[in-house]
Amino acid sequence: MGPTNITYLNPKTLTLIGIPGLEHVQFWIGFPFFVLCMVALLGNFLLLIIIPTERSLHQPMYIFLAVLAVTDLGMCIAIAPKMLAIFWFGSNSMAFDACLTQLFFIHALQGMESGILLAMAFDRYVAICDPLRHSSILTPVFLVKLILMLATRSTVLVGIVPILLKRLQRFRSVVIVHSYCEHMAVVKLAAEDVRINKSFGLFVAFAILGFDIIFVFVSYFLIFRAVFRLPQKEARLKAFNTCTAHIVVFLEFYILAFFSFFSHRFGRVSPYTHILLSTIYLLVPPALNPIVYGVKTKEIRKRVAQIFILKPDTQH
């Protein structure tokens, strides 16, 4: 047995081991994650090509979808290269500052994605509960201000997390039992009082995810109440159909988020189960979101067909 009282003072480099207990097969585990990232990159790039060029999609819901696509691309870029380098090439070392940078982008993009889902719920609420004022409420200026506010909220709150981690000087280990840098994985390495770090991490989680999910639920309670009051069945189905894509995206994000969050802090799941779940939670929504909206939106389906199946009509 080696000594257990070793402490590391201001380490410059950390080691990420990947998926503990599955090191012998993580080379192969990398391939499904690579496919997920490729699907996410292709799907979100297509959305960013189609939405600006298709005039009928110049509506608040699809502007939010374009911002969501940028966020999802950022998430894949923040996680996948280093994770796959660990799985495929054994590139386990990472500079401490690079780890904090990756941590910041992952959590800030999580917060941004949650905020955009809240903005989409608000858009559906206004479209169904107050349709005559939809265009006067969700003006282009309002959309820009809302998106900037959500980006600022996520950047400022999450930006304090690496600053608090940077203040820690003594670590009991420099080995992160994970395939990417995330807040609690780094906090657990510290050999000093981390109550402020843990408390602030919980505050950020509930200030962003908790706040957003409450107001999304409130929005959908009001939406469903308005839908079920419509006299005609066809009108109810049409109104509900405008929400189905967002509901699917919303449920996949928050169910995976809270399952990962609570299993990490309060559950008794094995480390490799938690790491697989948390990685799936971050990489599945970016891959699924374009598919869900592509299936549900006729204009997007049509443009995708033109790009991949038909020759683009360049003469009209």
N, C-alpha and C positions, 0 to 999 in steps of 0.2 A: 504493500500500500504506500502510495506517495504521500507527501505532506499535504494537509488540508488547510493550513493556515497561511498559505501564500497569498499576498495581495499585490495587485499591479497598480502602480502609480501613474496616472495620466497615460494610459496605453495609446499608442499611435495606430495600432492595427488590431482588428478583431478577426475571428475565424468563424465562418458560418458552416455548420456541418451538413446542412441540407435537411433531410428527413430522418431523424434518429430512429434506428431500428430497421430502416429500409435502405440503408446505404448500398446494400448489395444489389438492389433492383432500381435505385433511383435513376440510373442511366436510362432505363426503359420508361419509367414514369415521366421523364422529360418529354417524350414524344406526344402523349395526349395533351400536355400543357402547351407544347409548341403548336399543335393543331388548333387548340383554342385561341392562341394568340394570332395565328394566321387568319382564322375566321373573323376575329375581332378587328384586326387591321383592315382586311378587305371590306368587311361590312361597314365599318365606320368611315373609311375613305370614300366608299360609294355614297353614303349619306351626305358627306361634305361636298361631293361633286353634284349630286342630284338636287339637294334642297336649294342651293343658291341659283341653279339654272332653271328650275321648274317654277314658273310664276304662281301656279296654283298652290304651291307649298309655302308661299311667303306669308305665313300666318304665325301667330305667337306659339302655338303648339309645336310647329316644326322648327321654328327658331330655337326654342328650348331644346328640341331634339338634336339640332346641330351642335349646340353647346355641350350637350350630353355626349355626343360623338367625340368631340375634342377631349373631354374629360376621360372617356374610356380609352382613347388612344394614349393619353398621357399615363394612365394606369398600367397599360401593357408595357409601355416603354420603361416605366419606372421599375417594374418587377422582373419581366421576362429575361432580359439579357444576362443579368448576374445570376439569376436562378438557374438558367440553362447552362451557364458556364460552370456552375457548381456541379450540376448533374452530369454533364457530358465531359468536362475537361478537368474536373477536380480543382477548379480555381476558387478555393475556399477563403483566402485572405481578402480583407477589405479594410481600407483606411477608416479610422474612427470617424473622421469628418465626412467621408463619403457615406458611411452608414447613417449618420444623422441627416444627411441630405436626402438619401433615399427614404428614410423614415418620414421626413417632412412632406415629401411629395406624395407618398402613399396615403398618409392620413389627411392631407389637405385635399387631395383629389376625391377621397371618400366623402369628406364633408361637402365638397362641391357637388358631387353626384346626388347626395341626399337633398341638398338645397334645390337642385334643378327638378328633382321629382316633386318637391313641395310646390315649386312654381308651376309645374304642369298640372298638379291637382287644383291649384287656384285658377288656372286657365279654364279647366273643365267646369269648375264651379260657376264661374262667371258665364261661360258659354251656355250652360243649361239652366241656371237659376236666374240669370239676368241677361238674356241674349241680346236685347235691344241696346244695351250699354257696353257690349263686349269690345267693340272697336274703339269706343271712346275711353274705356278704362285701360285696356292693354295697348296703349299707343307705343310707337317705336321708342320714344323717349323714356317711357315707363319701363319698357323691356330692358333697355340699356342700363338704366339705374338699378333695376332689380338684379340683373346679372352681375353688375359690379359690386352691389351690396353683398350678394351671396359669396362672391370670390373674396371680398375683403374679410367677411366674417370667418371663412375657413382659413385664410392665410394668416390672419392675426392670431386667432385662437390656437391653431396648430403650430404657428411660428414660435410660440412661447415654449412648446414641448422640448425641442432640441436645445434651447437656451438653458432650460432647467437641467437637462441631461449633461450639458457641457460643464455645469458647475460641479458635478460629481468628479472626484479625483481618485478615489480608491475603489478598486474592483477586485472581487474574489476570483473572477475568471474572465478570460477574454474570448471564450467560446460561446457563440450564440447558437442555441439549439433551435434553429429555424433555417429556412431557405431564403429569407430576406429579412431586412432590419425592420422591426416594428417596436413600438414604445415599450410594452411590458417585457418583451424579450431582452431589451437592453437594461431596463430597470432592475431586472432580476440578477444581473451581473454585479451590481453595486455592493460594496462592503461598508456602506454607511447608511445613514437615515434617509429613506426615500419616501417618507410619508407625504411630503409635498408633491413629489412626482406622481405618486399613485392617485392622490386626491385630485390633482389638476387633470390627470388623464381621464378620470371618471367624470369630472366637471365638463371637459370638452366633449366627451361622448354623449352625455345627456343634453348639453347645451346645443349640440348640432343634431345628432340622430334622434334623441328623445324629443326635442322641441319639434322637429320636422314631422316625426311620425304622429304626434298628437294632432297637429294641424292638418295633416293629410287625412287622418281619420275623421276629423270634424268636417272637412270639405266633402268627403264622400258620404257622411251621414246626411248632410244637407242636400247633396246631389241625389241620393237615393230617395230621400223624402220628396223632393220635387218630381223625380221621375215617376214614382208610384202614384202621384196625384194627377198625372196626365190621364185624360179620359179614354184615349184610344190606345189599344194594345200596340199597334204599329208605331205610334209616336213614342211609347215607352221603350220599345225595342230599339228604335233608331237612336234615341238619346243614350240608352245604355251602351249601344255598340260604339259610340264615339269615345267611350271610356275604357273599353276592354283592353286595348294595347297598354295603356298606362297602368291599369290595375295589375296586369301580368308582370310588367317591369317592376312596379312598386313592390309587389309581394315577393318576387325572387330576390330583390335587393335586401329588403328589411328582414325577411325570414332568415336568409343566410347570414346577415350581419349580426343579428341578435343571437342566433345559435352559436356563432363563432365567439362573440363577445362573452356570453355567459358561461360557455363551456370552458373558456380560457381562465376565467376568474373564479368561478364557483363550481365547475364540474369536476368529475373524476375521470375524464377521458385520457387515453394514452397520448403521449406527445406527438406521435406520428399521425394519429387521428386528428388532433387539433390542427396540426400544420397542413395536412391535406385539406381539411375543411376551410381553414382560413385562406388558403391559396385558391381553392375553388370559388369561395365567396368573392374574391377580388377579380378573378379572371373569367368566370362564367357570365356575369351580367354584361361586360363589354362585348362578348361573343353573341349573346342572345338578344340584346336590345335591338340591333339592326334587323335581325331576323323577324322578331315580333312585329316591329313597325313596318317592315317590308311586306309581310304577309297581310297585315291589316290595312295597308294604304295602297289604293289602286294606282295612284300616280307613281309611287315608288316602284311597285311591281312592273308597271309599264316601262319605266325608264331602265330598270335593270334588264328587262327582256330586250330592249333596244341595244343595250351595251353588249350583252353576252350572246344573244340568239340572233337578232336581226342586225342588218347593217344599219348603222346610224344614218338617219335621214339628214344629210348635210345640204340638200338642195332646197329645203323649205324653211 
